[in-house]
Amino acid sequence: MKSHCAPVLFAAIAVVSATGGTWAGESIVQVGAGSYSTVLPKGAKGPPATIYKTDAVTGPIPTNDWWSSLAWLPYSERHYPHPLAIQAGKKGLRVHYPGAKITANKDAIFGFMPPENTDEDFVIGHSAQAEFPDARLDGWSDWFVRASFAAGGSSLKVSYGHGSPFVYALYEGGTPKLIFGKPPTVWAGTEKDAVLGVSVSGRHYGLFGPSGSTWSGLGGKTFVCNAGDKRYFSAAVLPENTEKALKLFQQYAYAHVTDTKVAWEYEPQTGTVTTKYAFTVKAYEGAETGTLTALYPHQWRNTPALLLDYAYASVRGTMKLAQGTTFSTQMKFHGVLPALPDAGGCDRARLAAYVKADAARPTPSTKDTDTYGEGKLLGRLAALAPIAEQCGLEDVAASVRKKVRERLEQWFTAAGAGGQLKAAALFYYNDTWGALIGYRPGFGSDTELNDHHFHYGYFVKAAAEIARSDPAWAAADKWGGMVKLLGDDIACTTRDDKRFPFLRNFDPYAGHSWASGHAKFGDGNNNESSSEAMNAWCGLILWGEATGDKAVRDLGIYLYTTELAAIQEYWFDVHHENFPKSYTPSVVTMVWGGKGANGTWFSAKPELVHGINWLPIHGGSLYLGLYPDYVKYNYDALAREAKGAQWTDWADIIWMYLALADPQEALAQFEAREKDYPAEGGNSKANTYQWLSQLKALGQVEREVTADYPLYAVFRKDGQRTHAAWNFGKQPRTVTFSDGFKLDVKAGECALTKGGAK
């Protein structure tokens, strides 16, 4: 949704009681030194009271998912598990395979599901029920969902998920009925066979009735499976219309997927994140324990799994088919830092002057900002503090952190003077959906539950900067409880948590986050600012390391590493393999379920279209430079679109991005416009100058070397590497890099040494 827009909860939570009509009373829940409200602030709005779910669904509701519209609407909007596209409607479940007709132009890559009443879809319906009054969420797992259609004694439950070519169905009071837009071609099976191979509009499907069942209606547009008292069925999109493919899919057709689970592990010694994807199935016939699943490019490029020769087209690129009960991926974590190290590239006096000026900039009252605006302000200030330290301005660094700390504490306190519930600068917990909402909200973060990871990520990262120098402040019985509460809202790791859904904003199979809470769009859900998602995960890494919470740190590393792999494939296409040749832009700036778009929610200006996937830039943003050739390619495309380099917006963000490929040119552009460039609102001149100058000294990011400690970076210039690490611990440590270089780092300090392996 519009961008411009912690795995453990706390037992130490008590209700503060008070009396008096204007007091907050039992509506305030204390969390350490902070608190949140369980009632809406005066005049505020929250998400809808109605959730379209069955009685089987209890607890927090997943939002910001690819299938979320199922819970927000009487039926659903179109949604995109890939390779299929799905929509719940009155007659049942619409099924469509977009891959056969993906198109692209300068505006987008299009792989959407057509509107209803076209001849390209079929509906999985019910023989005894022509229409259903609604479709309801009936359950979910990590990347599968189940929908329920019911009327009288007739019911249809369907399940489907990311990567699966199958849709599974269970019936009561009737049998499967398939309604096609036009008569399909039956190329395998007859009316007397349980299994059919059919094609419609260039798409090929397997229809798998129970053994012993027969069909009626072949030759027309409506097929009915006469299944007797057997109440299971499945359909699958096939990669080709051959008996060989149909036989393979028949092997797995009766093993319905009933659960999916993701698990991750970060191994510091090798800098590797291993992610395991596991399936649980129920075999309605036979004894099959596995399934077929199609892997996205970010998965198959990083998996040791044996892949079949079959593949599907999707708006994300080619999806390759695998079989079994599990598969895994291995990806390298490339490290984050609070700020770039001091490589001697800056004019220290000049940088100090910028720091002092930026620190003195006036700031609005917290009651006048929304969660996004406040987040960007906190992010700007938090990035300034370590730069002030590099200048020897300890007093300025302390002053900046004090300002950040005071603003966080205001937001983390629900009651104002006298105990009354505040109207602004507080958080409210909505127990209908299971969501923590900041007020004032921004861009539908309240009524639509949009963008929480974008907004709260800034808060968490700013809190990590405080925790770096003041661990006592970050204790769970002080202010750390509220920080982790925000982390749990966007990325709770407890599947049966009583207050928050599992990984609200992150899609473990798609590999990236989603921004819209409801996904009520014909193109499915969307995510615009991939870089602000990375900012959130960087915040979790730094917070976890600063507080000694290894689980939170490793969660952040998993999210950061996986989202990075998705960004490189689907936003940037650094390998130049996923975007169709007819898609001419250098970047997809908005990833949707059914398309990849070249645009933003808020502007068509080239600087903003590109820059929204770069900002905020700080020590956790070096991932943007892992492919410097792509950086230059992307920057050159921007310059062509803007008809030159006289940037009218976000010049500082553009220079900082360019510096990852050509720091000398970026610094020259900064010097030419140092006094008049239009700064981005969440950035500072000190951060810009320090970044440009230090990268000129350090060179480009080195992606071939990892380290056994997560707060690191490696650079290469003139054939020589510079190794850097920032030790958040209380004891000195030796950081060992994968090229054999060892770097001794004092407690609480950053170190760098040139002269490593070439």
C-alpha positions in Angstrom: 0.0 0.0 0.0 1.0 3.6 -0.1 4.4 4.2 1.5 4.6 8.0 1.7 3.8 7.1 2.7 10.2 -9.7 17.9 9.3 -12.8 18.6 8.7 -12.7 22.4 6.0 -10.7 24.1 6.2 -9.8 27.7 4.7 -11.4 30.8 5.4 -8.3 32.9 2.2 -6.5 31.8 -0.3 -5.2 34.3 -3.5 -3.2 34.1 -3.3 0.3 35.7 -6.7 1.1 37.3 -7.9 4.6 38.0 -11.3 6.2 38.7 -13.0 9.2 37.3 -14.8 9.7 34.0 -12.0 11.4 32.2 -9.2 9.1 33.3 -7.8 6.4 31.1 -8.4 3.8 33.9 -8.4 0.2 32.8 -7.9 1.1 29.2 -4.2 1.6 29.7 -1.9 -1.4 29.8 1.5 -0.9 31.3 4.5 -2.4 29.5 7.6 -1.7 31.6 7.9 2.1 31.9 5.7 2.5 28.9 2.0 1.8 28.1 -0.6 1.5 25.3 -4.3 1.9 25.2 -7.0 -0.7 24.6 -9.6 2.0 23.6 -9.4 4.4 20.7 -8.3 7.9 21.4 -10.9 10.5 21.1 -12.0 11.1 17.5 -9.8 8.3 16.2 -10.8 5.5 13.8 -9.8 1.9 13.7 -10.1 -1.1 11.3 -13.6 -2.5 10.5 -15.5 -4.4 13.2 -16.5 -7.2 10.7 -14.2 -10.0 9.7 -15.4 -12.5 7.2 -14.4 -15.7 8.9 -15.9 -18.9 10.2 -16.2 -19.9 13.8 -13.1 -22.1 13.3 -11.0 -18.9 13.2 -10.0 -17.4 16.5 -7.2 -15.1 17.7 -5.3 -12.5 15.7 -6.1 -12.2 12.0 -3.3 -12.1 9.5 -3.3 -8.9 7.5 -1.0 -7.6 4.9 -1.0 -10.9 3.2 -1.5 -12.0 -0.5 -4.9 -13.4 0.4 -6.0 -10.7 2.9 -9.0 -9.5 1.0 -10.7 -12.8 1.8 -11.1 -11.6 5.4 -12.0 -8.0 4.5 -14.7 -8.7 1.9 -17.9 -10.8 1.7 -16.1 -12.9 -1.0 -12.6 -11.7 -2.0 -10.7 -9.6 -4.5 -8.5 -11.3 -7.0 -5.3 -12.6 -5.3 -2.2 -14.2 -6.6 -0.6 -17.3 -5.0 1.4 -17.9 -8.2 1.5 -19.6 -10.5 -2.3 -19.4 -10.1 -4.6 -16.5 -9.6 -7.7 -16.9 -7.4 -10.9 -15.2 -6.6 -13.8 -16.2 -4.3 -17.2 -15.4 -5.8 -20.9 -16.3 -5.6 -20.6 -19.4 -7.6 -17.4 -20.7 -5.9 -13.7 -20.3 -6.5 -12.5 -18.8 -9.7 -9.2 -20.3 -11.0 -6.9 -18.7 -13.6 -3.4 -19.2 -14.8 -2.0 -15.8 -15.9 1.3 -17.2 -17.1 0.1 -18.0 -20.6 -0.5 -14.4 -21.5 1.9 -12.2 -19.5 2.6 -8.9 -21.3 4.7 -5.9 -20.6 5.3 -2.3 -21.7 7.1 0.8 -20.3 4.5 1.1 -17.5 4.3 -2.4 -16.1 4.6 -6.2 -16.4 1.0 -7.5 -16.5 0.0 -10.9 -15.2 -3.4 -10.1 -13.7 -6.6 -12.2 -13.5 -9.3 -10.9 -15.9 -12.6 -9.6 -14.5 -15.4 -12.1 -14.1 -17.5 -13.3 -17.0 -14.6 -13.9 -19.3 -14.0 -17.1 -21.3 -10.5 -17.7 -19.8 -11.4 -19.0 -16.3 -13.2 -21.8 -14.6 -15.0 -21.9 -11.3 -14.8 -24.7 -8.8 -18.5 -24.8 -7.7 -20.9 -27.1 -5.9 -23.4 -29.5 -7.6 -26.2 -28.7 -5.2 -25.7 -25.0 -4.7 -25.7 -22.5 -7.6 -24.6 -19.5 -5.4 -23.3 -18.9 -1.9 -24.1 -15.9 0.3 -20.4 -15.3 1.0 -16.9 -16.8 1.3 -15.2 -16.8 4.6 -11.7 -17.3 5.9 -11.6 -20.7 7.5 -7.9 -21.1 8.3 -4.3 -20.6 7.1 -0.7 -21.7 7.5 2.5 -19.9 6.6 1.8 -19.7 2.9 -1.6 -21.5 2.4 -5.1 -20.4 3.1 -8.5 -22.1 3.4 -11.8 -20.5 2.3 -15.3 -21.8 3.2 -18.5 -21.5 1.2 -21.7 -22.6 2.9 -25.4 -22.5 2.4 -27.9 -24.7 4.2 -26.5 -28.2 4.2 -24.2 -27.5 1.3 -20.6 -26.5 1.9 -17.4 -26.2 -0.1 -14.0 -25.7 1.5 -11.1 -24.9 -0.8 -7.4 -24.5 0.1 -4.5 -23.2 -2.0 -1.2 -21.4 -1.6 2.0 -19.9 -2.9 3.9 -22.0 -5.3 1.2 -24.7 -5.5 -0.2 -25.6 -8.9 -3.1 -27.3 -7.0 -6.4 -26.2 -5.6 -7.9 -28.6 -3.1 -11.6 -28.9 -2.4 -13.8 -30.7 0.2 -17.5 -31.0 -0.2 -20.6 -31.6 2.0 -24.1 -32.0 0.5 -22.9 -32.3 -3.1 -20.0 -33.0 -5.4 -17.6 -31.0 -7.6 -19.0 -28.8 -10.3 -16.7 -27.0 -12.7 -18.0 -24.0 -14.6 -15.9 -22.9 -17.6 -16.2 -19.7 -19.6 -16.3 -21.7 -22.8 -16.2 -25.5 -23.5 -12.7 -26.8 -22.8 -10.9 -29.3 -24.9 -10.7 -32.7 -23.2 -7.4 -34.3 -24.3 -7.1 -37.0 -21.6 -9.8 -39.1 -20.0 -13.5 -39.7 -20.8 -16.8 -39.4 -18.9 -16.0 -42.8 -17.3 -12.6 -41.7 -15.9 -11.9 -40.0 -12.6 -9.1 -37.9 -14.0 -9.3 -35.5 -16.9 -6.8 -33.4 -18.8 -8.4 -30.3 -20.3 -7.3 -27.1 -22.0 -9.0 -23.7 -22.2 -7.6 -20.6 -23.9 -4.1 -22.0 -24.0 -4.1 -23.2 -20.4 -3.8 -26.8 -19.4 -5.4 -28.3 -16.3 -5.7 -31.6 -14.5 -9.0 -32.4 -12.9 -8.7 -35.1 -10.2 -12.0 -36.7 -9.1 -11.9 -39.4 -6.4 -11.2 -42.9 -7.7 -14.2 -44.5 -9.2 -16.0 -41.2 -10.0 -17.3 -40.3 -13.4 -18.1 -37.0 -15.2 -21.1 -35.6 -16.9 -21.4 -32.5 -19.1 -18.2 -33.1 -21.1 -18.5 -31.1 -24.4 -20.3 -28.2 -22.7 -19.2 -25.5 -20.2 -20.3 -27.2 -17.0 -18.7 -30.5 -15.8 -20.1 -32.4 -12.8 -18.0 -35.0 -11.0 -20.2 -37.8 -9.9 -18.2 -38.8 -6.8 -20.7 -40.8 -4.8 -20.0 -40.4 -1.1 -16.3 -39.3 -1.6 -16.1 -35.7 -0.8 -12.6 -34.6 -2.0 -11.4 -33.1 -5.3 -8.4 -31.3 -6.7 -7.5 -29.3 -9.8 -4.0 -28.3 -11.0 -2.5 -26.1 -13.7 -0.2 -28.2 -15.8 3.0 -27.1 -17.4 2.1 -28.9 -20.6 -0.8 -30.9 -22.0 0.8 -34.3 -22.0 -0.1 -37.7 -20.4 3.4 -37.6 -18.8 2.7 -34.4 -16.9 -0.9 -35.5 -16.0 0.5 -38.7 -14.5 3.0 -36.9 -12.4 0.4 -34.5 -11.0 -2.0 -37.4 -10.4 0.6 -38.9 -8.1 0.2 -35.9 -5.8 -3.4 -34.8 -6.5 -4.9 -36.7 -3.6 -2.3 -35.6 -1.0 -3.9 -32.3 0.1 -1.6 -29.8 1.7 -2.9 -29.2 5.2 -0.1 -27.2 6.7 3.0 -25.2 5.7 5.8 -24.0 7.9 8.9 -21.9 7.4 11.9 -22.1 9.7 15.1 -20.2 9.5 18.6 -20.4 11.0 21.5 -17.9 10.9 24.9 -19.5 11.1 27.4 -16.7 12.0 30.5 -18.8 11.3 29.6 -19.0 7.6 27.4 -15.9 7.4 24.6 -18.2 6.0 20.9 -18.0 6.4 19.2 -21.3 5.8 15.5 -21.3 5.3 13.5 -24.5 5.4 10.0 -24.8 3.8 8.0 -27.8 5.0 4.7 -29.2 3.8 2.2 -31.5 5.7 -0.3 -33.4 3.6 -3.3 -35.6 4.2 -3.6 -38.4 1.7 -7.2 -39.0 0.7 -6.1 -41.8 -1.5 -2.8 -43.6 -1.5 0.1 -43.0 0.8 1.8 -39.9 -0.7 3.5 -37.7 1.9 4.8 -34.9 -0.4 3.6 -32.4 -2.9 4.6 -30.4 -6.0 5.5 -26.8 -5.5 6.9 -24.1 -7.8 9.9 -22.1 -6.6 10.3 -18.4 -7.3 13.6 -17.2 -8.8 14.9 -16.0 -5.4 14.3 -19.6 -4.1 15.5 -21.8 -7.0 18.6 -19.6 -7.5 19.6 -20.4 -3.9 18.5 -24.0 -3.3 20.3 -27.3 -3.4 17.0 -29.0 -4.1 16.7 -31.1 -7.3 14.3 -29.4 -9.6 12.1 -31.0 -12.2 12.1 -30.1 -15.9 8.8 -28.4 -15.6 8.3 -24.6 -15.1 5.7 -21.9 -15.1 5.7 -18.3 -16.2 4.8 -15.6 -13.7 5.1 -11.9 -13.2 8.1 -12.6 -11.0 9.9 -14.6 -13.7 10.1 -18.4 -14.2 8.9 -20.6 -11.4 10.6 -24.0 -11.4 8.9 -27.2 -10.1 10.1 -29.3 -7.2 8.6 -32.3 -5.4 8.7 -33.6 -1.9 7.9 -32.7 1.7 10.5 -30.0 2.1 13.1 -27.8 0.4 15.5 -25.3 1.7 17.5 -22.2 0.5 20.9 -20.9 1.6 21.7 -17.2 1.3 24.6 -15.1 2.5 24.0 -12.3 5.0 26.1 -9.3 4.0 26.1 -7.3 7.3 24.8 -4.0 8.5 26.3 -1.1 10.4 24.9 1.8 12.4 26.8 4.2 10.1 29.7 4.0 7.6 33.1 3.7 9.3 35.5 6.6 9.5 37.9 5.9 6.7 39.4 9.3 6.8 37.5 10.5 3.7 35.8 13.5 5.3 36.9 17.0 6.1 36.4 16.6 9.8 35.7 20.3 10.5 33.2 20.5 7.7 31.4 17.4 8.8 31.2 18.7 12.3 29.6 21.9 11.1 27.0 19.9 9.2 26.4 17.8 12.3 25.8 20.8 14.6 23.5 22.4 12.1 21.5 19.3 11.6 21.2 18.6 15.3 19.9 22.1 15.8 17.1 21.8 13.3 13.7 22.5 14.9 11.4 19.5 15.3 7.6 19.5 15.5 5.8 18.4 18.6 5.0 14.7 18.7 1.3 15.5 18.9 1.6 17.1 15.5 3.2 14.1 13.7 1.8 10.8 12.4 3.6 7.5 12.7 5.3 7.8 9.3 6.4 11.4 9.7 7.6 10.7 13.2 9.4 7.7 12.1 11.3 9.6 9.4 12.3 12.2 11.9 13.5 9.6 14.4 15.4 7.9 11.6 17.2 11.2 10.6 18.2 11.9 14.2 19.3 8.3 14.9 21.6 8.3 11.9 23.2 11.6 13.0 24.4 10.3 16.5 27.2 7.9 15.4 28.4 10.5 12.8 28.6 13.1 15.6 30.7 10.6 17.6 33.1 10.2 14.6 33.6 14.0 14.7 34.4 13.9 18.4 31.2 15.7 19.2 30.1 13.5 22.1 28.0 16.3 23.5 26.1 16.6 20.3 25.6 12.9 20.0 24.3 12.8 23.5 21.9 15.6 22.8 20.6 14.0 19.7 20.0 10.7 21.5 18.3 12.5 24.3 15.9 14.0 21.8 15.2 10.6 20.2 14.8 9.1 23.6 12.3 11.7 24.8 10.3 11.5 21.6 10.1 7.7 21.8 9.1 7.8 25.5 6.3 10.2 24.6 5.0 7.8 21.9 5.4 4.9 24.3 3.2 6.4 26.9 -0.6 6.3 26.5 -1.6 8.6 29.3 -1.0 12.3 29.5 -0.7 14.6 32.4 -3.2 13.7 35.2 -3.7 10.2 33.8 -6.0 11.0 30.9 -5.8 9.1 27.7 -3.9 11.1 25.2 -5.3 12.0 21.8 -2.0 11.7 19.9 1.5 10.3 20.1 0.4 6.9 21.6 -0.3 3.3 20.5 -3.7 1.5 20.7 -4.2 -2.2 20.6 -7.2 -3.4 18.5 -8.2 -6.9 19.7 -10.6 -7.5 16.9 -7.8 -7.9 14.4 -4.8 -8.2 16.7 -3.0 -5.0 15.7 -1.0 -2.2 17.4 -1.9 1.1 15.8 -0.1 4.4 16.3 -2.1 7.7 16.5 -1.9 9.9 14.6 -1.9 7.3 11.8 -0.7 7.8 8.3 -1.7 6.4 4.9 -4.4 4.1 6.3 -2.2 2.6 9.0 -5.3 2.7 11.2 -8.5 1.9 9.2 -6.7 -0.4 6.7 -3.7 -1.5 8.8 -1.3 -0.4 6.0 2.4 0.1 6.2 3.1 -0.8 9.8 6.6 -2.2 8.9 7.4 1.1 7.1 6.4 3.2 10.0 7.4 1.1 13.0 10.7 0.1 11.5 12.0 3.7 12.0 10.9 3.5 15.6 12.8 0.3 16.2 15.9 1.4 14.5 16.0 4.7 16.4 15.5 2.7 19.7 18.5 0.5 18.7 20.6 3.6 18.6 19.6 4.5 22.1 20.2 0.9 23.3 23.7 1.0 21.8 24.8 3.6 24.3 22.2 3.1 27.1 21.4 -0.6 27.6 19.5 0.2 30.8 16.9 2.3 28.9 16.3 -0.7 26.6 15.6 -3.2 29.4 12.2 -5.0 29.2 11.1 -3.4 32.4 12.0 0.0 31.1 11.3 1.0 27.5 12.4 -2.1 25.7 9.0 -3.7 26.3 7.3 -1.2 24.0 10.0 -1.5 21.3 9.5 -5.3 21.2 5.7 -4.8 21.1 6.2 -2.8 17.9 8.5 -5.5 16.6 5.9 -8.2 17.4 3.2 -6.2 15.5 5.1 -6.3 12.3 7.0 -9.6 12.7 5.8 -11.8 15.5 7.3 -15.3 15.3 4.9 -17.1 17.6 2.2 -18.8 15.4 -0.3 -19.2 18.3 0.4 -15.8 19.9 -2.7 -14.4 21.6 -2.2 -10.8 20.4 -0.4 -10.7 17.0 -0.4 -12.8 13.8 2.7 -14.6 12.6 5.0 -12.3 10.5 2.3 -9.8 9.7 4.1 -7.8 7.1 6.4 -10.5 5.7 5.5 -13.2 3.2 7.9 -16.1 3.8 7.3 -17.9 0.5 7.2 -14.8 -1.8 10.3 -13.6 0.1 9.2 -10.0 0.7 6.8 -7.8 2.6 3.4 -6.6 1.7 2.1 -3.1 2.6 -1.7 -3.1 2.2 -3.5 -4.4 5.2 -6.6 -5.5 3.2 -5.3 -6.2 -0.4 -8.6 -5.1 -1.8 -7.3 -4.5 -5.3 -7.8 -6.3 -8.6 -4.0 -6.7 -8.9 -3.7 -8.2 -5.4 -1.5 -6.8 -2.6 1.5 -4.5 -3.2 4.7 -3.3 -1.8 6.3 -0.1 -2.9 9.2 0.9 -0.8 11.3 -2.2 -0.5 14.1 -0.1 1.1 11.8 1.0 4.0 11.1 -2.7 4.6 14.8 -3.3 4.8 15.1 -0.4 7.2 12.7 -2.2 9.5 14.6 -5.5 9.4 17.9 -3.6 9.9 16.3 -2.1 13.0 15.5 -5.5 14.4 19.1 -6.7 13.8 20.6 -3.7 15.5 18.0 -3.8 18.4 18.6 -7.5 18.9 22.4 -7.1 19.0 22.3 -4.1 21.2 20.0 -5.8 23.7 21.6 -9.2 23.6 18.4 -10.8 22.2 19.8 -13.3 19.7 16.3 -14.5 18.6 15.3 -11.0 17.5 18.7 -10.4 15.9 18.5 -13.6 13.9 14.8 -12.9 13.0 16.0 -9.5 11.6 18.8 -11.2 9.7 16.4 -13.8 8.2 14.0 -11.1 7.1 16.7 -8.8 5.8 18.5 -11.5 3.9 15.4 -12.9 2.3 13.9 -9.6 1.4 17.2 -8.6 -0.2 17.1 -11.7 -2.4 13.6 -10.7 -3.5 14.6 -7.1 -4.1 17.5 -8.2 -6.3 15.1 -10.4 -8.4 11.8 -8.6 -8.5 12.5 -4.9 -8.0 15.9 -4.6 -9.6 16.4 -7.8 -11.6 20.1 -7.6 -11.2 20.6 -10.7 -13.3 18.5 -9.3 -16.1 16.5 -12.5 -16.4 13.1 -11.9 -14.9 11.8 -8.8 -16.6 10.3 -9.4 -20.1 12.2 -7.8 -22.9 9.2 -5.6 -23.6 9.5 -4.1 -20.1 11.9 -1.2 -20.8 12.4 0.5 -17.4 15.4 -0.4 -15.3 13.4 -1.2 -12.1 10.0 -2.3 -10.9 9.1 0.2 -8.2 5.9 -1.4 -7.1 5.6 -5.2 -6.8 1.9 -6.3 -7.0 0.4 -9.7 -6.9 -0.7 -9.4 -10.5 1.9 -7.0 -11.9 5.2 -5.2 -11.5 4.7 -1.5 -12.0 6.9 1.4 -12.9 5.4 4.1 -10.7 4.5 5.2 -7.2 1.4 6.0 -5.2 2.4 9.6 -4.8 4.3 10.9 -7.8 5.4 10.3 -11.4 8.7 12.2 -11.1 11.6 10.0 -12.1 13.6 10.9 -9.0 10.8 9.8 -6.7 9.9 6.7 -8.7 13.5 5.5 -8.4 14.3 6.9 -5.0 11.4 5.3 -3.1 13.3 2.0 -3.2 16.5 3.6 -1.9 15.6 5.6 1.1 16.4 5.9 3.9 20.2 5.5 3.3 22.4 4.6 6.2 24.8 1.9 7.4 22.1 -0.8 6.8 21.8 0.3 3.1 25.0 -1.1 1.7 23.0 -4.0 0.1 22.1 -1.4 -2.5 25.7 -1.5 -3.8 26.2 -5.3 -3.9 25.9 -5.1 -7.7 27.6 -1.8 -8.7 27.1 -2.4 -12.4 23.4 -2.5 -11.8 23.6 0.7 -9.7 25.2 2.5 -12.7 22.7 1.0 -15.1 19.8 2.1 -12.8 21.2 5.5 -12.3 21.8 6.1 -16.0 18.2 5.1 -16.7 17.0 7.7 -14.1 19.2 10.4 -15.7 17.7 9.7 -19.1 14.2 9.8 -17.7 14.9 13.1 -15.8 16.7 14.5 -18.9 19.8 15.2 -17.0 21.2 15.3 -13.5 19.8 18.6 -12.2 17.6 16.9 -9.7 14.5 18.7 -8.5 13.7 16.2 -5.7 15.7 13.9 -3.4 19.1 14.9 -4.9 20.8 13.7 -1.7 19.3 10.2 -2.0 20.3 10.0 -5.6 23.9 11.0 -4.9 24.1 8.5 -2.1 22.8 5.7 -4.4 25.2 6.7 -7.2 28.1 6.7 -4.7 27.8 2.9 -4.4 29.0 2.7 -8.0 30.8 6.0 -8.6 31.5 7.9 -5.4 33.7 10.5 -7.1 31.0 11.6 -9.5 28.4 11.6 -6.7 30.6 13.8 -4.5 31.3 16.1 -7.4 27.5 16.6 -7.9 27.1 17.3 -4.2 29.9 19.8 -4.2 28.4 21.6 -7.2 25.0 22.0 -5.4 26.0 21.9 -1.7 24.1 25.1 -0.8 20.9 24.7 -2.8 20.0 21.0 -3.4 16.5 19.8 -2.3 17.1 17.5 0.6 14.9 14.5 1.3 12.8 15.0 4.5 14.2 12.0 6.4 17.9 12.8 5.6 20.5 15.2 6.8 23.4 17.0 5.1 25.8 15.4 7.6 24.6 11.9 6.6 24.9 12.8 2.9 28.4 14.2 3.1 29.7 11.5 5.4 28.4 8.8 3.1 29.8 10.3 -0.1 33.2 11.1 1.4 33.7 7.8 3.1 32.7 5.8 0.1 35.1 7.7 -2.0 37.8 6.5 0.4 36.4 3.0 0.8 35.4 2.1 -2.7 32.6 -0.3 -3.7 30.8 -2.9 -1.5 32.4 -6.3 -1.7 29.8 -9.1 -1.9 32.1 -12.1 -2.0 33.3 -11.8 1.6 31.2 -12.5 4.8 32.0 -12.3 8.5 31.2 -14.3 11.6 29.6 -11.3 13.3 26.6 -9.5 11.8 27.7 -5.9 12.2 30.3 -5.7 9.4 31.0 -4.5 5.9 33.7 -5.1 3.4 34.8 -2.7 0.6 37.1 -2.9 -2.3 39.1 -0.1 -3.9 42.0 -0.4 -6.3 42.2 -4.1 -5.7 42.5 -3.8 -1.9 39.8 -4.7 0.6 38.8 -2.7 3.7 37.2 -4.8 6.5 35.0 -3.0 9.0 33.0 -4.1 12.0 31.1 -2.5 14.9 31.2 -4.3 18.2 28.0 -3.8 20.2 29.3 -6.1 23.0 30.8 -5.3 26.4 34.0 -7.2 25.6 36.5 -6.9 22.8 36.0 -9.4 20.0 37.9 -10.6 17.0 35.8 -10.7 13.8 36.9 -13.3 11.3 36.1 -12.7 7.6 35.6 -15.4 5.0 38.7 -14.4 3.2 40.7 -15.2 6.3 41.2 -11.6 7.5 40.8 -11.1 11.3 39.9 -7.7 12.8 40.2 -6.9 16.5 37.4 -4.6 17.6 37.2 -3.0 21.1 33.9 -3.1 23.1 31.4 -0.6 21.9 33.6 0.7 19.0 33.9 0.5 15.2 37.2 -0.7 13.7 38.5 -0.9 10.1 41.8 -2.0 8.7 43.0 -1.9 5.1 45.3 -4.5 3.7 43.2 -7.7 3.7 43.2 -10.3 1.0 43.0 -9.0 -2.5 
